[in-house]
Amino acid sequence: MKKRGKKYKARRDWRRYNEKLVKRGEYYVNPRFLDTWLDEIKKMNHRKVGQPFLYPTSMIEFLAFFKSKGF
């Protein structure tokens, strides 16, 4: 492959470039809502009339994050 009359030499380190692409797709997620699930449900259902909540708000937000990223 020639570029402006000179022979083209690829200088990209494909191994490092691939690692950067993989790292760019990583998300660090802290599922701490699993530890506080029952406490949060108890707080949400305190003095509630009607059917009790089954899932805490923090779990809904956690799942919304994945939905927004297309998972």
C-alpha positions as CSV (number, residue, x, y, z in Angstrom):
1,M,0.0,0.0,0.0
2,K,1.4,3.4,-1.0
3,K,0.7,6.7,0.5
4,R,1.8,9.8,-1.4
5,G,4.6,8.1,-3.2
6,K,6.1,6.4,-0.1
7,K,5.6,2.9,1.1
8,Y,3.1,2.7,3.9
9,K,4.2,1.2,7.2
10,A,1.5,0.2,9.7
11,R,2.6,1.5,13.2
12,R,-0.5,0.5,15.1
13,D,0.0,-2.0,17.9
14,W,-3.1,-4.0,17.4
15,R,-2.9,-5.9,20.7
16,R,-2.9,-2.6,22.7
17,Y,-5.6,-1.1,20.5
18,N,-7.9,-4.2,21.0
19,E,-7.4,-4.0,24.8
20,K,-8.4,-0.3,24.7
21,L,-11.6,-1.2,22.8
22,V,-12.5,-4.0,25.2
23,K,-11.9,-1.8,28.2
24,R,-14.0,1.0,26.7
25,G,-17.0,-1.4,26.7
26,E,-16.6,-2.3,30.4
27,Y,-18.8,-1.0,33.1
28,Y,-18.1,-1.2,36.8
29,V,-21.4,-1.9,38.5
30,N,-21.8,-2.1,42.2
31,P,-24.8,-4.3,43.0
32,R,-25.0,-3.0,46.6
33,F,-28.8,-2.9,46.3
34,L,-28.8,-6.7,46.9
35,D,-27.5,-6.1,50.4
36,T,-30.1,-3.5,51.3
37,W,-33.0,-5.1,49.3
38,L,-35.1,-6.1,52.3
39,D,-34.6,-3.0,54.3
40,E,-35.5,-0.8,51.3
41,I,-38.7,-2.9,50.6
42,K,-39.7,-2.6,54.3
43,K,-39.3,1.2,54.1
44,M,-41.2,1.5,50.9
45,N,-44.1,-0.7,52.2
46,H,-44.4,1.1,55.6
47,R,-47.9,2.4,56.0
48,K,-48.6,1.6,52.3
49,V,-52.2,0.8,51.4
50,G,-52.8,-1.8,48.7
51,Q,-50.5,-4.3,47.2
52,P,-46.9,-4.2,48.6
53,F,-43.9,-3.4,46.5
54,L,-41.8,-6.4,45.5
55,Y,-38.8,-4.7,44.0
56,P,-36.8,-1.7,45.4
57,T,-36.3,1.5,43.5
58,S,-32.6,0.9,43.5
59,M,-33.0,-2.3,41.5
60,I,-35.2,-0.6,39.0
61,E,-32.5,2.1,38.5
62,F,-29.9,-0.7,38.2
63,L,-31.9,-2.4,35.4
64,A,-32.6,0.9,33.7
65,F,-28.9,1.5,33.4
66,F,-28.5,-1.8,31.5
67,K,-31.6,-1.1,29.3
68,S,-30.2,2.3,28.4
69,K,-26.9,0.8,27.3
70,G,-28.7,-1.8,25.1
71,F,-28.0,-4.9,27.1
